[in-house]
Amino acid sequence: MSSFTQRAITAVGFLVVMITGIYISSYSLFALFGLISFLGVWEYQTLVALYPFNQHTALLRDKWILSVMGLLVYALIGLVSMHLLPLWVLLFILPIIFLLFIKELFDAKSPNPFVRVSLNITGLLYLVVPLALINTIANESNTFEPNRIMGMLLLIWANDTGAYVLGSKIGKTPFFKRISPKKTWEGTISGMITTLILAAILGFVFKELSVVQWYGVAVCVIIFSTLGDLVESMLKRNLGIKDSGTILPGHGGILDRFDALLLVVPYIALWILMT
């Protein structure tokens, strides 16, 4: 099978799973991003175990521990967002996170306990919280509105595609050479224009948000999805790897596919809640 065919099959399957999970119900959306959260934390643990100062003597065990803890944090935020649990249950999040400190206390083979705790907490903040907030965006108005999530994803894809298409053709001026030499200002501006045009269309097609709100979402995407891509590139360059994983043949790992989404979601959630 050629690499192009492999990428195409993966892309089609990915789109089918994403669209189905988003639109069936609030429960399928919750399950979809819960699964992505679990797999993302698992992949993150694999990556940070490459650091010399974070060597694991029981990597599989620690993967399960952090992935399950991440799923618990995700579930608490998601179920509160769906109005299935009261707001006060979010108080459980801090005791769950503090279990990471207690775990290191009893792990005699942990050479750098606070380094490991710091990396683990970073993983929860970087992956779990943003994905859980997707449920907040979809259910903020007390009704399930999947078009908000689809519109957000379409804007992210438009920004990424617009930047790639024009940037690969005429891009000459590096945007952030230290982290991503191939990313250019020409491509970034192209992505910005594409995203703003799509935001205007979404304002008339997806009435769940006003035109002004969609433009606000677009601005968040232009700024923070671009930075999210750079953050994940920074992690990979620091570790000396090309892809974050292999779970999506031809497309890399969970972090490769959702890097832009992770950084932009908290800002979009804040914008929608404020407006």
C-alpha angles and dihedrals in degrees: 000000000000120000090244092054091047092051092047094051091047092048093051093047091046092052093047092051093045097048093044093048093047098048109035095075145309087272094056090048089050091049094045097054091037088060091046089050093051093047091044094054090046090052092045091054090053090053100046090047085072091071109102091224092052101054114156128217090188106028096157091052092048091047090056093045096051095039092052092045089050090051090052092052090046092050094050094051093040097048092047088051089052089051091241094118131037120256094248093070087075085077087076090068095077095050089049091052092046088060085075090066092047091050092056090048090064096038103093092181095059106109096186107027098170092048089054093046090049093050091047094050090046089055092053093048095043098045114015104042097050093047091048090051089062086076089053092054093048096047102031094111093052089255127085109256110178093172088074090062095042091048091050092050092047090053091050091049091046091052092048095043095044091050093048099045098050095029092056090050105043105001112132108142113080114233098195106357096175093062106021115016093182095056110096139188090239091056093044092053090047090052090049093053092046091050094049092049091051091047089059090051093047090052089065099035103040105045094180087095129033122247089255091052092049089051088051090051089048092053090050089051094048092052107032104030088055090050090045090058090050092049092055090045088052090054093049094046090049090054094040096237134129101211131025092225147333103243091111106051111227092006104064126228141329093276091050091056100039104033094109093045094052096060098038101049098074091053093047091048090051092048093050094046091049095049 
